[in-house]
Amino acid sequence: MKIRIISEKKFEPVSIKYPVQNPDFFDIQQPPTNTAKPRSQRLQIFMHKKVHELIWQHAGTDNSNEVGGALLGYYAQHNEQQFLLITDVLNQPTQYFASQLMIKFTTTFYTDLENFLQQVNAIYPQVIRLGLYHTHPNYGIFMSKTDIADFKRTHRELHHIVLIADPIQLEDGVFYWETPPAQSGAEQEISAAAGYFIYDTHNPAFAPHTAVCDNKPLLTCNPLLFEPNSQNKQTGQESSGIPPALNPVGQEKTVIAYQNITSLPHHNPLSMAGFNSRPVKEPTTMTCPLYNIRYACSSVPLKQYVAALSGNMQHSYPYHIFFPQEVKQQLAGWVSKTGIYVAALHGVLGYDTLKQMYFLYISGVTGLPEATTNSTHDMPSLLAGALPGIILNYPDVVGWLVVNNKSNVLPYQYFDVHKLLFTQNHCLGIVLKTGSNNLPDFENATLVAYDAEAQKPYNFYRHFFLYRQPFITTS
C-alpha cells in the first residue's frame, strides 16, 4: 500500500458514552466478515453497519486489483476506555489507481477526502480521519512489509487504524497501535488483526452523512455522494434550503447476510420502548419535513450555534427544529402592538423511522393574554407565572417563545425558569429580538433547553427550519 504523507494536528479523544451503555446505539454485533474473537483491546472499534456495507460493496468490484478508501468518524473515550466510531467511508475510484500488488492513494483522492470532510465538519466538527482500508484479494488478512512501513510513516496517532479486507475469502481485520509509535519502528507495537463491531444508531451524528460532489468517478463508487442541485429520488427530497450534505442517511438493504454472529458480551440491544423511557415524551412517528415532498423548508443559519457548546456528543434529539413560516410572518404584527410577545409553542417530538432521526415539529403558538404581556414583570417571571396554566390545558405544549427587544435579561435567567417548567429534553424556549424591519431575527435566536440526564443546558441544535404548511390533498 503506497500512500502520501499528510499533515494532521494532534487529536484528543472526545467524551462519548460507551456504545454498549449508550441508548443512542443498538444492534451492536460482530460482523460475519470479522472472525477475530472479542478481547480486551486498548482501542475498541465500532463501525456503522452502512459503512461496513459500503466497504464490502466497493471491495467486491475488483477481485484482481487492490482497492480501498478512507475511514472517518470519532476518536472517543468513556472513563478509561478509548474507542473509535467509524461513521463514514470514502472509496477511492479504481480510475485513480489500480494494481494487483499495491494500492496508492492519490493526490486527487486526498483532495476529494478534504472536500468531503469539510462538508461533514460544517455540521459535525468532531468527525476526523481515522485511517484507511484496502483489499488483499485472496491472500489473507495481514500487514505486508510495505503496509507496515507506510503505517509507521504516515499514521502516527493513537487513533489511526488500517482495515484490510479479502473480497474472495470474505474476511477482514483491523490493525492499530498497541502502544505509542516508537521512533525505532518496532513491528511488535502494531496489533495483530483485531476484532470490531458494527452498530446502528438513533443519533444522526453517529450515522453516515452524504455530501455534494461533481466528480463522476467518485460519484460512481460512493452512493452517498450527490451532484450539486440534484434531487435525492430515493427519499423524495426537494431542493428546499438544505443540501443533501447535511442529511444523515437511512437504512437500506445490506448485501452480506448476518448469520451466526457473535454478539458483543454483556450487551442487550435496546428496543424503541427502552429508548423512549428516557426523559422525553413518546415521539410521534412522521416523515421529517425535509424528506416530505408536501413541505417546503428554508434553512435559518443559527449564528450562535455553528458548533456545539460542549464536547459531549452523546445526545440524540432533537438536532433539527421546524417552525411554521406563517407564524413568523404574523409575529411582526403581534409585536408591533405591544412591543413584546410571549407565547406557548405547540407541537410534537417527531421521529422519522426511515431516517432514524428525532426532530422538534412546532405546529403553532398560543399567545399569553395581552394583560399579562403588558405586565411590568421581567420576562422570566412572566413565563413562570403564566405558562403553568397553559401547559395544564394544552398537553401538546413543547416550549415557549419570547420576542422582546429589551437586552437586560440574560439567557441563564430564562434557563432557570425553563428547567422548572419542562423536564423533558425536547422542550424548547426561543428568545428573539426584532431587526430594523420589525421582523423577528431568527438567525440571532437564543435557544433555551435542558438536558434532564446531564442536568445542564442542552446546546446541540444544528438546524432551524421554517416550513410552509403541507399541501392538503382530498380524496
Secondary structure as UniProt FT lines:
FT   STRAND          2..3
FT   STRAND          14..15
FT   HELIX           19..21
FT   TURN            23..24
FT   STRAND          25..29
FT   TURN            32..33
FT   STRAND          43..48
FT   HELIX           49..59
FT   TURN            60..61
FT   STRAND          68..78
FT   TURN            79..80
FT   STRAND          81..91
FT   TURN            94..96
FT   STRAND          104..105
FT   HELIX           107..121
FT   TURN            122..123
FT   TURN            125..126
FT   STRAND          128..135
FT   TURN            137..138
FT   HELIX           145..154
FT   TURN            158..159
FT   STRAND          161..166
FT   TURN            167..170
FT   STRAND          171..177
FT   TURN            183..184
FT   HELIX           187..189
FT   STRAND          197..201
FT   HELIX           204..206
FT   STRAND          211..212
FT   HELIX           216..221
FT   TURN            223..224
FT   STRAND          225..226
FT   TURN            228..229
FT   TURN            233..236
FT   HELIX           244..246
FT   TURN            265..266
FT   HELIX           272..275
FT   TURN            276..277
FT   STRAND          284..285
FT   HELIX           289..291
FT   TURN            293..294
FT   STRAND          296..300
FT   TURN            303..304
FT   STRAND          320..324
FT   HELIX           325..338
FT   STRAND          340..352
FT   TURN            353..356
FT   STRAND          357..367
FT   HELIX           370..373
FT   HELIX           379..393
FT   TURN            395..396
FT   STRAND          397..404
FT   HELIX           411..421
FT   TURN            425..426
FT   STRAND          428..432
FT   TURN            436..437
FT   HELIX           442..444
FT   STRAND          446..448
FT   STRAND          450..451
FT   TURN            452..455
FT   STRAND          456..457
FT   STRAND          463..468
//
